């Protein structure tokens, strides 16, 4: 079976049209046999009776001229039957059997019918001028008069009907699949965290109801996302002001250096947690994709990391420019680098390359790695691995943020085992 709904619907409709047409032709052919056989038999018996009556009615000296007239105008010939005649019977078919039985019932049991006599094809019917007479004659009619031309007459009409039906079937299938394709595109946009263009609410009642429900769902999701971002932004603003006062109070009021550093470290950790919540809530930030020099963007990230004491092994020869959301991609790459330094340890590398229509940005570390059974689970929000990696605290949102940004670009996040040991985090983006 074809994979797409359009192809499957058209295939089933075409199968229905072809099977129904074939059944109709078979039924008509079966029904058409008997009347056509009786018509051919009536024509043959009428010709025999006409010849017999003409022989009796015409004067003996006029008969040769009469027979010549029949042969020239009607294609009917009269030949004497011989005992040594070589006969080829009519084909074994329902049509010929009905025709033969009808002719025999009308002309008598001694009547013979042949498709060929002495190597000469035609429609051969034997008869006697008088049932008591031993002399037998052959009446030879053109073969085409008893040939069924059903196929040549009706198959052309059937082909025309099937062609028109297939065109209509294609229109029906395309009309059914078009709104579903639009829904699929919009659903993929929702999956990437975008607000799609409303689906056209037209067509059949069921499709219209589906479009209305989908548009309502997409609108509700967009509203909830906006409300959540606004709430988190408000919380962030309200919390950062007292945190700033606490930091200032600690700097001015706490005389013990160790206690002051501990308080400042706690405040910085709280600010980091708030920042991650904000990053997760606004993965898109209303940013529009634009042509960006990706190699320069990643090189700048590598330079900033080296400036804060996190040197990276950078390899960016495989990429140049791409249409991306630069702030979102920067946030995703920095999150991967932060995870590599926090949980991996050892040397950290940053590489990027273009393969077909994908851009692959890879951050690799030399740490203990992640069990294969935990790789997909760690992409979910608020999920951390406490056993295989070190016990560094965090919100569990870093990889979830990267996953959302990857889907926003039509890509994905892959967590793989580093061939040199450790974890290889691969951010895949669509290049077009």
KAGI-V513160 format. One record per residue. RES is the residue in one letter. PSI is psi in degrees with one decimal (none if undefined). OMEGA is omega as a letter, one per 30 degrees, with the letter a starting at -180 (none if undefined). NEAR is the number of other ideal C-beta (glycine too) atoms within 10 Angstrom. Layout:
BEGIN
res:RES psi:PSI omega:OMEGA near:NEAR
res:RES psi:PSI omega:OMEGA near:NEAR
END
This chain:
BEGIN
res:X psi:142.4 omega:l near:6
res:X psi:160.9 omega:a near:11
res:X psi:-36.0 omega:a near:7
res:X psi:153.7 omega:l near:13
res:X psi:-39.4 omega:l near:14
res:X psi:-49.0 omega:a near:18
res:X psi:-39.5 omega:a near:13
res:X psi:-45.0 omega:l near:14
res:X psi:-44.8 omega:l near:19
res:X psi:-39.9 omega:l near:21
res:X psi:-45.1 omega:a near:15
res:X psi:-42.1 omega:l near:14
res:X psi:-41.4 omega:l near:17
res:X psi:-40.2 omega:l near:16
res:X psi:-41.1 omega:l near:11
res:X psi:-45.0 omega:a near:12
res:X psi:-46.3 omega:a near:18
res:X psi:-43.3 omega:a near:14
res:X psi:-41.5 omega:l near:10
res:X psi:-38.6 omega:l near:13
res:X psi:-43.3 omega:l near:15
res:X psi:-41.2 omega:l near:12
res:X psi:-39.9 omega:l near:10
res:X psi:-42.7 omega:l near:13
res:X psi:-42.5 omega:l near:16
res:X psi:-43.2 omega:l near:10
res:X psi:-44.0 omega:a near:10
res:X psi:-38.5 omega:l near:13
res:X psi:-40.9 omega:l near:15
res:X psi:-43.8 omega:a near:10
res:X psi:-32.4 omega:a near:9
res:X psi:-17.0 omega:a near:14
res:X psi:-51.6 omega:a near:19
res:X psi:-50.2 omega:a near:14
res:X psi:-35.1 omega:l near:10
res:X psi:-36.9 omega:l near:16
res:X psi:-43.3 omega:l near:23
res:X psi:-35.9 omega:l near:14
res:X psi:-43.3 omega:l near:14
res:X psi:-40.5 omega:l near:22
res:X psi:-39.9 omega:l near:23
res:X psi:-38.8 omega:l near:14
res:X psi:-44.1 omega:a near:16
res:X psi:-45.4 omega:a near:26
res:X psi:-35.9 omega:l near:20
res:X psi:-40.7 omega:l near:11
res:X psi:-41.8 omega:l near:19
res:X psi:-46.9 omega:a near:21
res:X psi:-36.9 omega:l near:13
res:X psi:-44.6 omega:l near:14
res:X psi:-44.2 omega:a near:21
res:X psi:-45.9 omega:a near:17
res:X psi:-37.3 omega:l near:10
res:X psi:-39.5 omega:l near:16
res:X psi:-42.7 omega:a near:15
res:X psi:-35.3 omega:a near:9
res:X psi:-30.8 omega:a near:10
res:X psi:149.3 omega:l near:14
res:X psi:149.6 omega:a near:7
res:X psi:-37.6 omega:a near:7
res:X psi:-13.4 omega:l near:7
res:X psi:-14.6 omega:a near:11
res:X psi:-42.7 omega:l near:14
res:X psi:-40.8 omega:l near:10
res:X psi:-37.8 omega:l near:9
res:X psi:-43.4 omega:l near:16
res:X psi:-37.4 omega:l near:18
res:X psi:-37.3 omega:l near:11
res:X psi:-42.4 omega:l near:12
res:X psi:-42.3 omega:a near:17
res:X psi:-39.1 omega:a near:13
res:X psi:-35.6 omega:a near:9
res:X psi:-36.9 omega:a near:8
res:X psi:-7.1 omega:a near:13
res:X psi:22.9 omega:a near:13
res:X psi:128.7 omega:l near:20
res:X psi:153.1 omega:l near:18
res:X psi:120.5 omega:a near:17
res:X psi:146.8 omega:l near:16
res:X psi:143.5 omega:l near:9
res:X psi:137.7 omega:l near:16
res:X psi:155.1 omega:a near:11
res:X psi:-31.6 omega:a near:5
res:X psi:10.4 omega:l near:5
res:X psi:136.1 omega:l near:16
res:X psi:115.3 omega:a near:11
res:X psi:143.1 omega:l near:14
res:X psi:114.1 omega:a near:14
res:X psi:166.3 omega:l near:12
res:X psi:154.2 omega:l near:17
res:X psi:151.1 omega:l near:9
res:X psi:95.2 omega:l near:7
res:X psi:162.1 omega:a near:12
res:X psi:-39.1 omega:l near:12
res:X psi:-50.4 omega:a near:20
res:X psi:-33.7 omega:l near:19
res:X psi:-44.1 omega:l near:14
res:X psi:-41.4 omega:l near:18
res:X psi:-43.5 omega:a near:26
res:X psi:-44.7 omega:l near:19
res:X psi:-39.1 omega:a near:13
res:X psi:-43.8 omega:a near:19
res:X psi:-43.8 omega:a near:23
res:X psi:-38.5 omega:a near:17
res:X psi:-25.8 omega:a near:12
res:X psi:-32.9 omega:a near:15
res:X psi:-11.7 omega:l near:23
res:X psi:158.4 omega:a near:12
res:X psi:-18.1 omega:l near:6
res:X psi:-2.7 omega:a near:11
res:X psi:134.3 omega:l near:19
res:X psi:147.0 omega:a near:19
res:X psi:134.7 omega:a near:20
res:X psi:153.2 omega:l near:21
res:X psi:-15.8 omega:a near:16
res:X psi:135.3 omega:l near:16
res:X psi:123.0 omega:l near:20
res:X psi:38.1 omega:l near:14
res:X psi:3.9 omega:a near:7
res:X psi:115.5 omega:a near:14
res:X psi:157.0 omega:l near:13
res:X psi:-169.8 omega:l near:20
res:X psi:99.6 omega:a near:24
res:X psi:126.5 omega:l near:26
res:X psi:126.7 omega:l near:25
res:X psi:151.8 omega:l near:21
res:X psi:163.3 omega:l near:24
res:X psi:144.5 omega:l near:17
res:X psi:-33.1 omega:l near:13
res:X psi:133.7 omega:a near:9
res:X psi:-27.4 omega:a near:9
res:X psi:-7.2 omega:a near:6
res:X psi:139.4 omega:l near:9
res:X psi:-20.1 omega:l near:6
res:X psi:131.4 omega:a near:9
res:X psi:143.4 omega:a near:17
res:X psi:156.3 omega:l near:19
res:X psi:128.5 omega:l near:21
res:X psi:118.1 omega:a near:23
res:X psi:117.0 omega:l near:20
res:X psi:154.4 omega:l near:20
res:X psi:137.5 omega:a near:14
res:X psi:-32.6 omega:a near:13
res:X psi:-16.4 omega:a near:10
res:X psi:-18.2 omega:l near:16
res:X psi:22.3 omega:l near:23
res:X psi:128.1 omega:l near:12
res:X psi:123.8 omega:l near:16
res:X psi:31.8 omega:a near:9
res:X psi:-48.1 omega:a near:15
res:X psi:-45.2 omega:a near:11
res:X psi:-28.3 omega:a near:9
res:X psi:-39.3 omega:a near:9
res:X psi:-26.7 omega:a near:15
res:X psi:-33.1 omega:l near:11
res:X psi:-41.3 omega:l near:10
res:X psi:-39.2 omega:l near:10
res:X psi:-40.6 omega:l near:16
res:X psi:-40.9 omega:l near:11
res:X psi:-43.0 omega:l near:10
res:X psi:-41.5 omega:l near:14
res:X psi:-42.1 omega:l near:17
res:X psi:-46.5 omega:l near:11
res:X psi:-41.0 omega:l near:11
res:X psi:-37.7 omega:l near:17
res:X psi:-36.9 omega:l near:15
res:X psi:-45.1 omega:l near:10
res:X psi:-39.1 omega:l near:12
res:X psi:-40.8 omega:l near:20
res:X psi:-41.3 omega:l near:15
res:X psi:-41.6 omega:l near:11
res:X psi:-46.4 omega:a near:13
res:X psi:-43.3 omega:l near:21
res:X psi:-35.4 omega:l near:13
res:X psi:-32.0 omega:l near:14
res:X psi:-39.4 omega:a near:16
res:X psi:-23.4 omega:a near:18
res:X psi:-50.6 omega:l near:14
res:X psi:-30.2 omega:l near:20
res:X psi:-36.4 omega:l near:14
res:X psi:-40.5 omega:l near:13
res:X psi:-40.5 omega:l near:16
res:X psi:-39.9 omega:l near:17
res:X psi:-43.2 omega:l near:12
res:X psi:-43.0 omega:a near:12
res:X psi:-37.3 omega:l near:21
res:X psi:-39.5 omega:l near:15
res:X psi:-37.6 omega:l near:13
res:X psi:-41.8 omega:l near:16
res:X psi:-40.0 omega:l near:15
res:X psi:-28.2 omega:l near:11
res:X psi:3.8 omega:l near:18
res:X psi:12.4 omega:a near:15
res:X psi:163.4 omega:l near:15
res:X psi:108.8 omega:a near:16
res:X psi:163.0 omega:l near:18
res:X psi:135.2 omega:a near:12
res:X psi:139.3 omega:l near:14
res:X psi:142.6 omega:l near:21
res:X psi:128.0 omega:a near:13
res:X psi:71.2 omega:l near:15
res:X psi:-174.9 omega:a near:9
res:X psi:-156.2 omega:a near:14
res:X psi:162.0 omega:a near:11
res:X psi:-42.9 omega:a near:7
res:X psi:-42.4 omega:l near:8
res:X psi:-36.0 omega:l near:19
res:X psi:-41.5 omega:l near:15
res:X psi:-39.8 omega:l near:11
res:X psi:-42.5 omega:l near:17
res:X psi:-41.7 omega:l near:20
res:X psi:-44.8 omega:a near:13
res:X psi:-41.0 omega:a near:12
res:X psi:-44.5 omega:l near:20
res:X psi:-38.8 omega:l near:18
res:X psi:-43.2 omega:l near:11
res:X psi:-47.5 omega:a near:13
res:X psi:-39.7 omega:l near:20
res:X psi:-42.1 omega:l near:12
res:X psi:-42.6 omega:l near:10
res:X psi:-43.2 omega:l near:13
res:X psi:-40.3 omega:l near:15
res:X psi:-42.8 omega:l near:11
res:X psi:-39.9 omega:l near:10
res:X psi:-41.6 omega:l near:16
res:X psi:-43.0 omega:l near:11
res:X psi:-41.2 omega:a near:10
res:X psi:-42.9 omega:l near:13
res:X psi:-40.7 omega:l near:18
res:X psi:-39.7 omega:l near:11
res:X psi:-45.9 omega:a near:11
res:X psi:-36.5 omega:l near:17
res:X psi:-40.4 omega:l near:14
res:X psi:-42.4 omega:l near:10
res:X psi:-43.1 omega:a near:14
res:X psi:-44.4 omega:a near:16
res:X psi:-42.7 omega:a near:11
res:X psi:-31.5 omega:a near:10
res:X psi:-33.6 omega:a near:15
res:X psi:-30.2 omega:l near:14
res:X psi:-52.5 omega:l near:10
res:X psi:-30.4 omega:l near:11
res:X psi:-37.1 omega:l near:16
res:X psi:-40.9 omega:l near:12
res:X psi:-39.8 omega:l near:10
res:X psi:-40.6 omega:l near:15
res:X psi:-44.8 omega:l near:17
res:X psi:-41.2 omega:l near:10
res:X psi:-41.0 omega:a near:12
res:X psi:-39.5 omega:a near:17
res:X psi:-33.8 omega:a near:11
res:X psi:-30.7 omega:a near:9
res:X psi:-28.0 omega:a near:9
res:X psi:116.2 omega:a near:15
res:X psi:-27.8 omega:a near:7
res:X psi:120.2 omega:a near:9
res:X psi:-41.9 omega:a near:8
res:X psi:-43.9 omega:l near:8
res:X psi:-40.3 omega:a near:11
res:X psi:-42.9 omega:l near:16
res:X psi:-36.2 omega:l near:12
res:X psi:-42.5 omega:l near:13
res:X psi:-43.5 omega:l near:18
res:X psi:-39.8 omega:l near:15
res:X psi:-40.3 omega:l near:10
res:X psi:-42.2 omega:l near:14
res:X psi:-40.8 omega:l near:16
res:X psi:-37.4 omega:l near:12
res:X psi:-39.4 omega:l near:12
res:X psi:-41.3 omega:l near:14
res:X psi:-35.7 omega:l near:16
res:X psi:-40.5 omega:l near:14
res:X psi:-42.6 omega:l near:15
res:X psi:-41.5 omega:l near:18
res:X psi:-39.9 omega:l near:13
res:X psi:-38.7 omega:l near:19
res:X psi:-41.9 omega:a near:18
res:X psi:-40.7 omega:l near:16
res:X psi:-40.5 omega:l near:24
res:X psi:-37.2 omega:a near:20
res:X psi:-28.3 omega:a near:19
res:X psi:55.7 omega:a near:18
res:X psi:-34.4 omega:a near:24
res:X psi:-39.9 omega:l near:18
res:X psi:24.2 omega:l near:13
res:X psi:13.8 omega:a near:7
res:X psi:137.8 omega:a near:15
res:X psi:136.8 omega:l near:7
res:X psi:140.7 omega:l near:13
res:X psi:155.2 omega:l near:10
res:X psi:123.3 omega:a near:10
res:X psi:140.6 omega:l near:16
res:X psi:93.9 omega:a near:14
res:X psi:-38.0 omega:l near:23
res:X psi:-42.9 omega:l near:17
res:X psi:-38.8 omega:l near:13
res:X psi:-47.2 omega:a near:21
res:X psi:-35.3 omega:l near:22
res:X psi:-39.2 omega:l near:15
res:X psi:-38.6 omega:l near:12
res:X psi:-42.9 omega:l near:18
res:X psi:-39.5 omega:l near:19
res:X psi:-41.5 omega:l near:11
res:X psi:-38.0 omega:l near:13
res:X psi:-41.0 omega:l near:20
res:X psi:-33.1 omega:a near:12
res:X psi:-27.0 omega:l near:9
res:X psi:17.7 omega:l near:8
res:X psi:23.3 omega:l near:7
res:X psi:74.8 omega:a near:14
res:X psi:140.3 omega:a near:12
res:X psi:147.7 omega:l near:20
res:X psi:102.2 omega:a near:11
res:X psi:133.0 omega:l near:18
res:X psi:104.4 omega:a near:14
res:X psi:22.6 omega:a near:18
res:X psi:-18.3 omega:a near:10
res:X psi:0.1 omega:a near:13
res:X psi:159.1 omega:l near:20
res:X psi:-95.4 omega:a near:13
res:X psi:156.8 omega:l near:13
res:X psi:158.0 omega:l near:23
res:X psi:103.1 omega:a near:15
res:X psi:176.7 omega:l near:24
res:X psi:100.0 omega:a near:22
res:X psi:-41.2 omega:a near:17
res:X psi:-41.8 omega:a near:13
res:X psi:-43.0 omega:l near:23
res:X psi:-39.6 omega:l near:26
res:X psi:-43.3 omega:l near:18
res:X psi:-42.3 omega:a near:18
res:X psi:-45.4 omega:a near:29
res:X psi:-41.2 omega:l near:23
res:X psi:-38.6 omega:l near:18
res:X psi:-42.4 omega:l near:22
res:X psi:-39.9 omega:l near:26
res:X psi:-41.8 omega:l near:22
res:X psi:-45.0 omega:l near:17
res:X psi:-41.3 omega:a near:23
res:X psi:-41.3 omega:a near:26
res:X psi:-37.0 omega:a near:20
res:X psi:-46.3 omega:a near:16
res:X psi:-20.9 omega:a near:23
res:X psi:-56.8 omega:a near:25
res:X psi:166.0 omega:a near:15
res:X psi:-164.9 omega:a near:14
res:X psi:143.5 omega:l near:14
res:X psi:134.0 omega:a near:22
res:X psi:149.9 omega:l near:18
res:X psi:116.7 omega:l near:22
res:X psi:155.3 omega:l near:20
res:X psi:141.3 omega:l near:25
res:X psi:154.3 omega:l near:14
res:X psi:126.6 omega:l near:15
res:X psi:114.7 omega:a near:10
res:X psi:-119.2 omega:a near:6
res:X psi:21.7 omega:a near:10
res:X psi:148.5 omega:l near:15
res:X psi:125.7 omega:a near:24
res:X psi:115.7 omega:l near:18
res:X psi:120.3 omega:a near:23
res:X psi:133.3 omega:l near:19
res:X psi:119.1 omega:a near:28
res:X psi:142.5 omega:l near:25
res:X psi:177.2 omega:a near:26
res:X psi:30.6 omega:a near:17
res:X psi:-161.2 omega:a near:22
res:X psi:-13.0 omega:a near:17
res:X psi:-173.7 omega:a near:20
res:X psi:135.2 omega:l near:22
res:X psi:142.4 omega:a near:13
res:X psi:-32.4 omega:a near:10
res:X psi:-15.8 omega:a near:7
res:X psi:-3.7 omega:a near:14
res:X psi:-48.7 omega:a near:18
res:X psi:-33.8 omega:a near:10
res:X psi:-34.4 omega:a near:12
res:X psi:-11.6 omega:l near:21
res:X psi:-11.2 omega:a near:17
res:X psi:151.3 omega:a near:12
res:X psi:147.6 omega:l near:13
res:X psi:33.8 omega:l near:10
res:X psi:130.1 omega:l near:15
res:X psi:156.5 omega:l near:17
res:X psi:118.2 omega:a near:16
res:X psi:-8.7 omega:a near:8
res:X psi:-55.5 omega:a near:9
res:X psi:-30.9 omega:l near:13
res:X psi:177.1 omega:l near:20
res:X psi:167.7 omega:a near:12
res:X psi:41.4 omega:l near:8
res:X psi:135.8 omega:a near:11
res:X psi:156.4 omega:l near:10
res:X psi:175.3 omega:a near:16
res:X psi:-16.7 omega:a near:19
res:X psi:22.8 omega:a near:16
res:X psi:-9.4 omega:a near:21
res:X psi:-52.6 omega:a near:23
res:X psi:-31.0 omega:l near:22
res:X psi:-37.2 omega:l near:22
res:X psi:-44.9 omega:l near:25
res:X psi:-39.9 omega:l near:27
res:X psi:-42.3 omega:l near:21
res:X psi:-41.0 omega:l near:21
res:X psi:-37.8 omega:l near:28
res:X psi:-46.2 omega:l near:25
res:X psi:-31.6 omega:l near:17
res:X psi:-27.5 omega:l near:23
res:X psi:16.1 omega:l near:22
res:X psi:21.1 omega:a near:17
res:X psi:-147.1 omega:a near:22
res:X psi:164.8 omega:l near:15
res:X psi:127.0 omega:l near:22
res:X psi:130.3 omega:l near:15
res:X psi:116.9 omega:a near:19
res:X psi:161.8 omega:l near:15
res:X psi:130.0 omega:l near:14
res:X psi:126.7 omega:l near:19
res:X psi:-30.3 omega:l near:8
res:X psi:8.7 omega:a near:12
res:X psi:140.1 omega:a near:14
res:X psi:-157.0 omega:a near:22
res:X psi:140.1 omega:l near:25
res:X psi:110.2 omega:l near:19
res:X psi:118.6 omega:a near:26
res:X psi:117.8 omega:l near:18
res:X psi:114.7 omega:a near:24
res:X psi:125.8 omega:l near:17
res:X psi:145.5 omega:l near:25
res:X psi:131.7 omega:a near:15
res:X psi:-12.4 omega:l near:19
res:X psi:none omega:none near:8
END
